[in-house]
Each structure stands twice: as C-alpha cells, then as structure tokens.
Amino acid sequence: MGLVKILLYVGDDTFVTTLAEDVDPTSRSENVWISPALKHNGSDYHMRFICDNPPLTIYTADFTIADMAPYSPLHGGTIDANKSTVETVSIFTPVLTLVLPNSTVVSTLAPTTVPLRPSAVPSVISNEEDSYMAHDKNPGAVIGGTGRRTTVDLERFKFRLVFIFWPALIGITLAL
C-alpha cells in the first residue's frame, strides 16, 4: 500500500480540509491539526484515507468535534477589573493523534474551559487545626467512637493464636 492522504469531511460529502498528505500507513498513526477556525460543532464529521496505489478509499465512522473556540485564547478575552460577570475562555489543544484504520487504538481530546475571575485579595492559608485533625494525631483514637480499632486488634490476635501459636505449640509438643 502506498502513501495515504487524510481528508476531513462534514455531513454527507462536504469537504472541509486536508489533514495530512503522504502518510506512511505502516507508521499506524499521524499527528494532525484541526483549526479552531472551523467554528462548527457537530457529530457528522468523518475522515477519508485515500491511497492512489492501489486506488483505495477508507472511511471512518462519524465522530464529534465539540467546543470549537470562537477565538484563540491568545487574542482577546481580556478581563476588566470593574466587570461583574465571569468570562469563559476555551483553551484548546490543537494536536490530535489519528490512528490509521488497521489499528485498534482510538483517542479523543477535549478542550478545557477555564473561567477567568479577577481577584484583588490573595488567598489566606490557615494555621489553625480543626477537630478532624486533632483526632488523627491521637495514636489510639477511635473513629466515630465505635471501638473498631479494638476489634481489629482482637482479630489480629485471634489470627496469630490460631495460625501461628497453636501450630507451633503442637509442633514443639510432638517434637518432645
């Protein structure tokens, strides 16, 4: 099989862009970049892997491209200190790893939404201990007062008695 060209389509037969050219199919993966300038969220995208030698076209199943950013986070999205509303910037990862048709790994990258909130006051770290921390510092503390720690120690003692001490006692007795 010769080199492959990867094309992106939307809908039935609407060509969107060429994702990669001259891809070696034995590499089994290719990094491509899908521009956020598409500005079309949809679940009707599919790719075509086209090979000229031999003449062959392979179609993928429909997949979704979501959260296409209306603008790049490096352009615009400024915060006004007097603004009371929170502005959301969609941070996108432009690199997507495509897996060629004869392999079985499929991965999806989702953009991350980051709310921008102006803050004039730094956060304060408290040095006070709360009541939960005080309980954890006592080595014999019982959680919730149920006596669970005593029960666990009693079970450990029973285990040692039955499976360690008793066979040792019988073994020593038989040896004498």
N, C-alpha and C positions, 0 to 999 in steps of 0.2 A: 504494500500500500504506500502510495506517495505522500507528499506533503498535503496538509489539510488547512482549509480556510474556515474560520469560525465566524458566523454571521448571526446577528441578533434580529429577531422579528417580533412584531406585536400583532395581535389579532390573527386574522386568517393568513394574510400574505403581505403585510405591510413591513417593508424593510426599514430597520432603524439605523444600524451601524455595523461596520466590520469590526469585530472584537480582536481578531488576530489573523495573521497570514503566515504561511509557510511553517506550520506547526508540525513537528515530527510526532506521529502517532505513537511511536514506541516510548516516548517520554511519559505518556499517560497523564500528564497534567500541563496546564498552561496558566500563567498569570495574565489577567486582562483587567482593563479599567473601564468601568461603566460611568459615563459622565453624569453628574447630578443635573446637568442642563436638560436632561430628558423631561423632567418635571411631570412625569406621568406615573402615578402609582397604579399598578394593575396586576392581575393574576393571569393575564393572557400572553405573557412573553414566552417565546421558545427560541432555541438556538438550532442552527443547522451547521453540521460539519460537512464540508464539501471537499471532495477529493477529485482531482482531474484524472489521475492514473492509478487505478481503473476509475472510470466515471461512477461516482458513488455519492449519495447524499444521505446523511443520517440526521434524523430529527430527535430532539429531546421532548420530554413531556412539558406541558405548560408549567411555568413557575411564576412566582410573585416577586416583583420588585416593589418595595414599600419604602415610605419615608424619604422620598427623593427631596433633597433640600431645595427650597426656592432660591437660596443664595448660599454662597460659601461662607463659613464662619469667619474667614479672614477678611471679608468685605461686608461692612455694615454690622448690624447687631450691637450697636453701642448702648451703653447704659447711662441714663440721665439720673443724677442723684436725687432730683426732685420728683421723679416719676413714681407713682404708687403701684403701677401694675408690674407684673413679672413678665419679662420677655423670654421666650424659649428659642434657643439656637439648636439646630440639629447638626450634630457632629457626625460626619460620615467617614467611612473607611473606603477609599477608592479602589483598593485592590481586592479582587475576588479570585480564588483559585478554582478553576474549572477542571473537572475530571472528564477525560475522554470516555466515549461510550463503552469501551471494553473493560473498564474498571468498575469497582463497586462502591467507592467512597464518594459521598456527596456532602458538601458543607454549605452552610448559609451564613452570611454575615449580616447582622442587623445594626443599623445606626443607633447611636446613643443620643438621647435627648438630655440636655443639660439646662436646668433652669438657672438663669442669672439673677442673683439677688444682691443688690448693693448693701453693704454693711459698714457702719461707721464705728461700731463698738467691737473690739476684739473679744473672742470668747474667753470666759474665765474658767480656770481649772480649780476645782475644789479640793482641798486637802483634808476635809472632814471625812470621818468614817461613818458609814451608815450602819444600820442594825444588822444587815446581812453580812457585812464584812466582819463584824465583831463575832458572830457565830462561827465563822470559818477559822478564826485564829485559835479557838479553843480546841486542843487536840482530842479531848473526849466528848466534844459537843455532839448532841444528838439532834438530827434534823427533824424539826416538827415535833419533838418530844415523843416519838413513837417507840423508842427503845430499839430501833433497827440495828444499831451498831452492836449492841449486846447480843442480839440474835445471830448476827454474822459471826461474831467471835465464838459463840456457843456451837454453831455449825462447824466451824473450823476445828474446834476441839474434838467434836464427835468424829469428824473425818480422820483426824490424826489417831484417835483412840482405836477406831475400828480397822483402819487400813495400815497403820504403821506400828503402833504399840502392841496391839493384840497379836499380829503375826510374828513380831519379834519375840514376844513373850513365849508363844508356842514353840518357836524355833529354838530358843535357848533351853526351854524345858525338855524338848526332845533330844537335844544335844547332850544333856547331862545324863 
